[in-house]
Amino acid sequence: MEKQSVQMLEFPQKGDGRGQLVIVEGGVDIPFDIKRIFYIYGSDSEVVRGQHANKRTEFVLINVSGQSKVRVKDGRGNEAIFALNRPHTGIYLPKMVWKDMYDFSEGSVLLCLASEHYDTEEYIRDYDKFVELISGGQG
């Protein structure tokens, strides 16, 4: 799969009378090899998670249970909101995209697939610094 900008992804499903099976393969269904997996649950509708950008890490977010929203900003004044409300769809987030996850439903489980291992040094947690980096500043 070719790496692109922020985009919704739909994953293969196999189903029968026993239920559904959703298949997500790194380098096939998502545009990177998965190095880290984590999930967010127990957040209520008033909680905002994320609130950062990453210098190197790409993500795919999948709401495997319940629903949530993801607001993405490019640091140039553009923003989009995506609803994650089907367990066989997700959103691809390339590096250097500001992300806020919010409006979690009761029972929401947001699965996060990451291209890199955790490194606190590559997180940008200040939006003004992110905008400065995007516009060519050194931060």
ABEGO torsion letter per residue (X at the ends): XBBBBBBBBBBBBBBBAAEBBBBBBBGAABABBBABBBBBBGBBAABBBEGBBBAABBBBBBBABEBBBBBBBAGAGBBBBBBBABAABBBBBBBGBBBBBBGBBBGBBBBBBBABBBBAAABBABAAAAAAAAAGBAX
